[in-house]
Each structure stands twice: as C-alpha cells, then as structure tokens.
Amino acid sequence: MIGYVVPSLQYLGIVWAGVMLADLPVSAIAYVLAWMHGTAATVWIVIAGTLWWYLLGLGIDVLVNRFKRNPQHLSHLGSAEKQ
C-alpha cells in the first residue's frame, strides 16, 4: 500500500513481498494476521522470521560439521562415479 501513498517508495512493497515469500512457513501466520492486525504481522515476521532463518542456518551448520568430521557418509558417492 505504501506504493500508492508515496509512489517513490513502491520498491519497499516489492521487497516486502519477497520477504514474505522467502519466509513462507513463518509468513503463513502473518498473512492471516495482516488483514486486521498489520503491525502484529510485521512484528511476527521480524521476530519469528529471524528465529526461523537462525534455526535453518544452525541446522545447516550441524550437517556440514557432521560431514566434515565423518566423511565416510560421502564415500559411496565416489565409488558409484568410478563404475
């Protein structure tokens, strides 16, 4: 809506739509809240979205460290390529 009120800020609406799509599991709640409680939806996206991406990053870090410590998990892939 900010693009209608202040046309020079239309890019913020486009960026916000991208944020909502990237945070889709978390933003589903924000889509429901946004109809009546826009501020609560924004606060939800900022707090829960940040936590969501932090947990995703932490999970990826755990997986990467697991494969670094024990590379036998990937050894069967190399043998399949040699055949």
N, C-alpha and C positions, 0 to 999 in steps of 0.2 A: 504493500500500500504506500510505502514511502516514495516510490517512484511516481505515483500520481500526485502526491502533495508537493514534493520537491523533485522535479524531473532530473536534475543533475545528480541525484543520489540513487537513481534507478539500479545501478550496479550492485548496491547493497542487497536489494531484493533478490538478484540473481545469485549472489554469493550465499545468501541465507538459504535459498532453495537447494544449493549444492551441499551445504552443511546438513540440512535435514535429510537428504538422500544418503549421504555418507554415514550418518548415524541411525540408519533405518531401524534397527531393533529398539533403540532407545527413543527415537523420534516418533514411534507409533503412539506413545503416550502423549507426546507434545502435540501431535495432530489432533487428538481428541480434546486436549486442554485448550488449544489455540482458539477454538470457536467462541468460548466465553471468557477465558482467562489467559489473555495473551502474555501478560507479564509472568505468570506462573509457568507457562510453556517455555518461555525464554530462559528462565532460571533453571528449569528442569534440563533443558538441552545443555546449558553451560556446565552444570554440576554433574549430572548423570552421564552426559556425553564425554566429559573429560575423564570420569572414572572408567567408562566403557573403553576408551582408547588406551588408558593406562593399563587396564587388565589385559587387553589384547596384546599390547607391547610386552607385558610381563610374561604372558604365555608363550609368545614367540621367542623371547629371550631364554626361557626354560628349555624349549625344544632345541634351540641352537646349541645351548650349552650341553645338553644331553648327547647330541650327535658329535660334538667336539670331544667329549670325554670317552665315548664308546663308539668309534667309527665302524664297528662290525655290522651295525644296522644297515649300512650302505654297501657292504662288501658284496652282497648278492647281486646288486645292480651292475657292478663292474664285470662280474663273471658272465652275466647274460649278454653283455655287449660283445665279449670276445668270441662267443659261439657263432 
